[in-house]
Amino acid sequence: MKEFDYDLDYKTLDFTDAETRMLYRIGRGEQGVLLVRPYTNDICAHWRFKTPEIAVKSANKIFAMYLDYRDSEDFIGMDMCRKFLEMGFTRSRRYANHKTGKKYDKEGNVRPQDPDHLTNQYAQSAKIFKQVRDIVAKNDTYKQMRKEWRSHE
């Protein structure tokens, strides 16, 4: 597996361009989620997690975009949707664990989890994003296209 390449000039790259597409790297987890344009701009416009209701609307919209990318056989779009769903889960969990969103105190120590970290609205949002992310990541078409992409990285 090749690591995500943070050295590229992402501000000038258009990953819908055939030659540029070959530069895309899956990376680990949600690496590069905010860099790969125009996908980042398109998907980020719908990415929200403040309440479970907002998270449902956001996750459903991103899933619909994923289906459109899948129907167009656009693996980068599919993978970017997966990354945004992953980021919805991880960011929601961060705020579920720590109301301020800050995991560390000024001395660099991990802050204790909030008492309601398993039940608050952000914990509920995290569950929503994780459920949809799991559907995407376990989809046979996605897994096959990911395997093919990895073989060419």
HUNOR-V616456 format. One record per backbone hydrogen bond with DSSP energy under -0.5 kcal/mol. CO is the residue of the C=O (numbers start at 0). NH is the residue of the N-H. Records with the same first field share a line. If there is no record, write none. Layout:
CO->NH / NH
//
This chain:
1->26
3->5
4->7
7->9
8->11 / 12
12->14
13->16
16->20
17->21
18->21
19->22
20->23
27->30
29->32
31->34 / 35
34->36
35->39
36->14
37->41
38->42
39->43
40->44
42->45
43->46
45->47
50->54
51->55
52->56
53->57
54->58
55->59
56->60
57->61
58->62
59->63
60->64
61->65
62->66
63->67
64->68
65->69
66->70
67->71
68->73
69->72
72->74
73->77
74->78
75->79
76->80
77->81
78->82
79->83
80->84
81->85
82->86
83->87
84->88
85->89
86->90
87->91
88->92
89->93
90->94
91->95
92->96
93->97
96->113
97->100
100->102
102->110
104->107
108->104
113->116
115->118 / 119
119->123
120->124
121->125
122->126
123->127
124->128
125->129
126->130
127->131
128->132
129->133
130->134
131->135
132->136
133->137
135->138
138->142
139->143
140->144
141->145
142->146
143->147
144->148
145->149
146->150
147->151
148->151 / 152
149->152
//
